[in-house]
Amino acid sequence: MGYIKEPYGVDFIVDPKPLTDKDREMISEVIAHYKATGLKKAFAKSSKRHERTKSSAKA
């Protein structure tokens, strides 16, 4: 991975996205399942992410 130089007058700031309670629960369930079985837990993918990707491609 290379070094990214900031353009003059632009600051790159990376902030973590706050998790919702639902997200925290899902992450906890996945971790608990992995610790218990050693297998990855399969879950349905969110349609929101797909919609965002689709709309951002149009812009």
N, C-alpha and C positions, 0 to 999 in steps of 0.2 A: 504494500500500500504506500502510495506516495504522499508527499507533502503538498497541501493545498495552500497557495498563497492568497491572502485576502486582497481583493482590489482596494484601491485607495478610497477611504470613506465608507467602506462596507465592513461590518463586523458579523462574522458567522457565530451565531449563538445556538447551541443545541440544548433544548430543555426536554426533560422526559415528559411524556404525555401521561397525565394522571389517570389511574385505573379506576373504573367503576367498581362497585361492590360485586356486581355480576362477574366482571372479569377476574377479580381476585378469587372468587369462589371457584370459577372454572380452572384457574391456574392451580389452586390448591388441590382440586379433585384430580387433575392430571398428574401432579407430583405424587399424591398419595397412591394412585393407581400404579404408577411406575415403580414406586418403592415396594409395593406389595407383590407385583407380578414380574417386574423387570421388562415389561412390554409397554410400548407406546399406546396410549389410548386414542382410539379413532373417534372423531367428532365431526359434526356437520360444519362445513365452512360457512362463514357469514356472507350473506348476499350483499351487504352494505359495501364490503371491500370491493366486490366485483363491480358494483354500480359506480363507485368512485373512480375506479380504473377506467371504466368505459367513458365516463363524462370527462375525465381529465384528458383522454386521448382525443376528444373532439375539440377541446380548447386549444 
